[in-house]
């Protein structure tokens, strides 16, 4: 048996943390002295605390670690969960790589004597007449993290019903403000067939810009379009929408092509 102090020294986990793990039933001591309240650990529990430390390094939450421990370290579950974490970390590394590139580009801009936000001047905005479209649609109040699920549902209907696409997919943003947890979004695909699952998206005059790059920079395009609308004396006249000319699932983020439209009127 090891006292909490000895267990702490060997595992390099503080007594405070060990007491917390006891409180949340993550790692309970093997024995607690009823009179002194001292905690004692079995030497075999060192393997458990080392596993906890390893999984924390992998960015597992304590709840996720508890699930692994409660499964008696089921190897299939552990492998599945670690693979999931690997994918998450790989995505974060990719995002940081994109962020590092942006920082490098911004430093180049500053070193050239230009303002940091001068790139906005390179965004081209123009008027465009968007023709009437017959769209297969799905409108939901959704968390933006659910977007992939609902676009999959929409394309599932497209495939099952064997509808004929006539244009690139689009998203219409009906919410009056930005609320990533509860956004009114309409996902749509123009199709040839008209039925109870479709509606007519009317022809409209729009201020628009074509953007190539990662979706994280779309807010810059939105800002430039709104500035252009005000400078040109137009007013907004409906929900903005995006038309996706490339598939983000198969396209490098730097090569995504998105058309952003704001309906306007004089």
PyMOL commands that set and color helices and strands:
alter all, ss='L'
color gray80, all
select helices_A, chain A and resi 4-11+15-23+45-57+62-70+75-111+116-122+144-160+215-231+253-255
alter helices_A, ss='H'
color red, helices_A
select strands_A, chain A and resi 2-3+31-32+39-41+126-130+133-142+170-173+183-190+198-201+204-212+235-236+241-244+257-265
alter strands_A, ss='S'
color yellow, strands_A
deselect
rebuild
show_as cartoon
